[in-house]
Amino acid sequence: MHPDWQPIIQEALDNISPDIYGPNTLPPRDDVMRAFELAPADVKVLIVGQDPYPTPGHAMGLSFSTQPGVRPPRSLINIYKELESDLGIELSAQGRGDGDLTAWFNQGVMLLNRVLTVEAGNAGSHRGMGWEAVTEAAIKALNRPELVAILWGKDAQSVARFIPDATIIASPHPSPLSARRGFFGSRPFTRANEALVKAGSQPVQWQL
């Protein structure tokens, strides 16, 4: 965790029970706070997810991202499809057999799950255990006009109230259940870069 996060989230973090880290908890403990390795001042774009992938070997501490070499799950495949449609980047150039989004993170895209851990095989199992207070504090600290927040789905959009000064790009979730209800064609990557340039920031190179 970058030290600048400590005064922002430490109080809420102290209320997380150590019992949450059991033998079946994902991601690995060293990766749980990975999103917070990015300094608050360096966050240009915030992409909010729900909770980590519950499949062992997939979650790595960044929302929507998988460990290197892991085939992208269905929601991420749809994100790649929209990336191709939006920016003309071919899926083959996106490493479609890989779900690692670290290249975005390294450019100031904070990939933050609302809940930072999950029990293997049990999606949503660690909701209501204190992580929401941690991520609420973090998101509130990012509120500024220069921030662009990409919020896919109702869960993610519920945090918009924490960042009233940011540019919000909202659409349905990229899940196969909802992607065709407005996620496809929403052009979040172009819109994010347009907002960044307007704010005087460098656009994100979305290629992976």
Buried (B, 14 or more C-beta within 10 A) or exposed (E): BEEBBEEBBEEBBEEBEEEBEEEEBBBBEEBBBBBBBBEBEEBBBBBBBBBBBBBEBBBBBBBBBBBEEBEBBEBBBBBBBBBBBBBEBEBEEBBBEBBBBBBBBEBBBBBBBBBBBBBBEEBEBBBEBBBBBBBBBBBEBBEEEBBBBBBBBEBBBEBBEBBEEBBBBBBBBBBEEBBEEEBBEBBBBBBBBBBBEEBEBEBBEBEB
